[in-house]
Amino acid sequence: MPDTHDETGPRAETGDAPVVPVSAPMRHAKVRAFTDHTTVGQVRVDADGGVTIGCACGMTLTNGPGWSLDEHIRLHRAEARFLALAAVAPEGIPRLVPFPLGPTA
C-alpha cells in the first residue's frame, strides 16, 4: 500500500500531490511576527518617568501621556500580526481593513 502521508498532511488515495492547507502561510506569518517582535533588553526608566524597552525589530517601545508601556507593546505586536497575516491572506478574503494599506496622513 502506498504511503498516504507526508509533511503536509494526508494525501488522497489517488496519488495526487498533497494539498497544502490555505492556513499554513498564515500560521507561518503569525509565528514570524511573534518572533520578529519580541521585547529585547531591559526596561529603562528615565528621570521624567518615561519607560522604554527595545523590540527585536529595532523599534523602541515607550509609555506616553495616555498609555502604558504594556499597552504600547500589545498594540505593536497586534499591528505586526495584522501586517504579517494581511500580507499572506488568500486573495478575495473579506477584510475589515483594506490591504495593502495606503499612505498615512
C-alpha positions in Angstrom: 0.0 0.0 0.0 1.4 3.4 -0.9 2.3 6.0 1.7 -0.6 8.4 2.0 1.1 10.9 4.4 3.9 13.4 4.2 5.0 16.6 5.9 2.0 18.5 4.6 -0.7 16.0 5.8 -2.7 13.1 4.4 -2.8 12.6 0.7 -5.8 11.3 -1.3 -5.5 7.6 -2.4 -5.5 8.8 -6.0 -1.8 9.7 -5.7 -2.3 13.4 -6.3 0.2 15.8 -4.8 -0.6 16.7 -1.2 -2.8 19.7 -0.7 -1.2 22.5 1.4 -3.8 23.9 3.8 -4.5 27.6 3.0 -4.0 28.5 6.6 -0.3 27.2 6.6 1.1 30.5 5.2 -1.0 32.4 7.7 0.3 30.3 10.6 3.8 30.8 9.4 3.3 34.6 9.1 1.9 34.7 12.7 4.9 32.8 14.0 7.3 35.1 12.2 5.5 38.2 13.5 5.7 36.8 17.0 9.4 36.1 16.8 10.3 39.3 15.0 8.5 41.4 17.6 9.7 40.3 21.0 11.0 42.7 23.5 14.8 42.8 24.0 17.0 44.2 26.7 15.8 45.6 29.9 13.1 48.2 30.7 14.7 51.7 31.1 13.1 54.4 33.3 14.4 57.9 32.7 14.3 60.9 35.1 11.0 62.3 33.7 9.1 59.0 34.1 9.5 57.7 30.6 9.6 53.9 30.4 11.1 52.2 27.3 12.2 48.8 26.1 13.5 47.7 22.7 11.8 45.4 20.2 13.7 42.8 18.1 12.5 44.8 15.0 14.6 47.8 16.1 11.7 50.0 17.3 11.8 51.5 20.8 8.5 50.9 22.7 7.6 53.5 25.3 4.9 54.8 27.5 3.2 58.1 26.9 0.9 60.6 28.5 -2.2 58.5 27.9 -0.8 54.9 27.5 1.4 52.5 29.4 4.4 50.6 28.1 2.4 47.4 28.3 -0.3 49.0 26.0 2.3 50.0 23.5 3.8 46.5 23.5 0.4 45.0 22.9 -0.5 47.4 20.1 2.9 46.9 18.5 2.5 43.1 18.5 -1.1 43.3 17.2 -0.1 45.6 14.4 2.8 43.3 13.5 0.5 40.3 13.4 -2.0 42.2 11.3 0.6 43.2 8.7 2.1 39.7 8.5 -1.3 38.0 8.2 -2.7 40.5 5.8 0.3 40.2 3.5 -0.3 36.4 3.0 -4.1 36.2 3.3 -5.8 34.5 0.4 -6.9 36.7 -2.5 -10.6 37.8 -2.2 -10.9 37.2 1.6 -13.3 39.8 3.1 -11.4 42.4 5.1 -12.3 44.8 7.8 -9.3 47.0 7.0 -8.3 47.5 3.3 -5.0 46.0 2.4 -2.4 46.9 1.2 -2.5 49.9 3.4 -2.4 53.3 1.7 -0.1 56.2 2.7 -0.7 57.5 6.2 -1.6 61.1 6.8 
